[in-house]
Amino acid sequence: MSVTKDGNTGKWMSQVRIKDWTGKVIHKKKRGFATKREALQWERDFISRANASLGMTFKDFIGLYLEDMEKRLKPSTLANKRFMIDLKITPFFGRMPLDEIKPTDIPRWQNELTGYRDDKGEPYSQTYLRVINNQITAIFNYAVKYYGLKENPCHKAGSMGKKSADEMLFWTRDEFAQFIEALKDRPASYAAFMTLYFTGMREGELLALTPADIDFEKSAIAISKSYQRLGDKDVITSPKTPKSNRVVTMPEVLSACLKGYMEKCYGLQPGDRLFPYTKHFLYHEMEYGCKVSGVKRIRVHDIRHPYVKHTTKKYNSEKQKTQATKMDLIAWVFRFCIFNYSKRSWTL
């Protein structure tokens, strides 16, 4: 590899000799760069693409893609991405050369997924299909941006699924009361679902909760981390988004519930996980509680929706009041200025 300047033209030239991902030696030369920086940048880009030729199979490219994603994503996010790609995408496209995948191949893959039915005859949900489609779109966008793929075949083929569900299931207050009554003899489950319902926490945030996060004097819980079980390891990360770092208020009924539960946890330390379980425990207890109480089955995640809806409506209401107050103030200042200006004019 070398970058040299042509004495006659004043332009820069770059020469590269490198082995590509198959072991083949490639010699490339390019002239006419106005600056040395441009020549070096072209050299870096060429080496990057040569090490991952677009003629490689989709499966080989996925290896490079996920390797790069390791530096960009949280472990839990990467694990979910890897799982979805390995099960839903690579089996169809794995042996195809990356640059030979056409827009016509995408609908064939989509049709396989939309035609799937499980043992109960149920298809994938529309939102799940959209999530899978978003994954393959992101993969080809990455290939276009970093490896010189001419176009993303997903753009011409179109998407599948829906961004949001047609109907979101949630419990009424009475339904939650029936459900939680079924767990009264299961202290950990009772406390966990009471916390989910009255705080709007996500599952991972609940499972990462420690006694140090709870301030009984201020009736508040600080949410600053999330728990995931990845393989055989417990992983604590930051919450889903920066705004997810927050402090929520505990009603008296939840404060009393958590105090009672913590008193039963022998040897509990400030930094210990209050609920030392995995998400599977929550799913199992949800199944049990619904079966015993007779209330409709919803997702554990959906327990938080009534809380989120309530707080969002409250925020919007307060925001509107604030905006109205600001408008009243602006109007008063405007009238005041007009009055004083007019008064000044009369004295001239």
Buried (B, 14 or more C-beta within 10 A) or exposed (E): EEBEEEEEEEBBBBBBEBEBBEEEEEEBEBEEBEEEEBBBEBBEEBBEBBBBBBEBBBBBBBEBBBEEBEEEBBBBBBBBBBEBBBEBBBEBBBEBBBBEBEBEBBBEBBEEBBEEEEEEEEEBEBEBBBBBBBBBBBBBBBBBEBBBBEEBBBBEBEBBBEEEEEEEEBBEEEBBEBBBEBBEEBBBBBBBBBBBBBBBBBBBBBBBBBBEBBEBEEBBBBBBBBBBBEEEEEBEBEBBEEEBEBEBEBEEEBBEBBEEBBEEBEEBEEEEBBBEBBBEBBEEBBEBBBEEBEBEEBBBEEBBBBBEEEEEEEEEEEEEEEEEEEEEEEEEEEEEEEEEEEEEEEEE
